[in-house]
Amino acid sequence: MRGTAKREVIAETELRIVVIGSSGPSQLFLTNCILGREEFSKDVSSIAGSRKNIGDLAGRQVALVNAPNLYDKDLSKSKMREELRRAKCLSSPGPHALLIAFDLEKISPNDIRTPKLVIKRFGEGVLNYAMILLAYDGHLGLAALEDRIMKTDWHLRELIEQCGCRYHIFSKNWRNRSRDRELLQKIERIVGGMGGRCYTNPAYCKAEESVRKEEKKLVKKRAAETERAWRELEQQYQGEELRWQMDAYNASVGAEIRAKAELDNSWLRTSLAIGFTLGFAAGATMGVVVGSVEGLAGMAVGGAVGGAVGGAAGGAVQSAIEHLDERVGPHANNFNSAFINRFFRAPRV
């Protein structure tokens, strides 16, 4: 596709950030704070599915990926595994920073285990890219809060030390943008300390490989439509204006294709199939146990029905693929906005 190289250069200026919450709405406060808009309303306390939003932090474009809350008791193991894979696809080829959000007033000694869980979910070495984010909405000044963190609350200090002593305090009020520049500088310091490289591991390599393969398939499917659009542009524009219009069109189509590939690719479909199989097996087992009270016939019927129900539960995540606009938020306005707005709508919360 013409203009693909330009799209990749633009993408390199974008910071990919994964936001994780241990429990409660802390990561949602942080998302609103970074994006400078109410992406999540106050009545939303947690999210079960991974999602991506594009925004601006102190003049730097960021792609913000929300992973599911790590301690969400309502998520099954298969659903958690599926959504973590999705978060990796949405942030592939890898995040520049991983932000772990807590509520400063509700953090507990048990939360010091969170970095170990992050390693389990994302891989060895990920804490080199991690920073602790603490939501606060009280009356203490910044100096008093930092004194409390480093001298009074031992569990907070131990938590922060596991992430290289990197932390940041932010307001729950997303309209307060007074510390945006400081947060961006801390994130860029992480990136600089890692030589400008994003975090990656075999799982992220697999995610990126699958996303790129899916992109190629989608580009091929759209080839005829793209050629028609190019011909129409060539009839309307000439010279520099034509090149500008072509670049804008190619970038917008590339963004749409990339978004679809991140949400539906072979790696995710494999995970979905595994979830369906495990769900069927678990449901069938439960059905046999329940049906056994009715004898052999009851066991057979119970196993079949239980398997169907379990399989449906294991495959329910497919509905997310059918609603891309619920997973991918609006892009920031730029020279491509006329085309990009055609493909991205504000997500429903």
Disulfide bonds with the S-S distance in Angstrom:
none
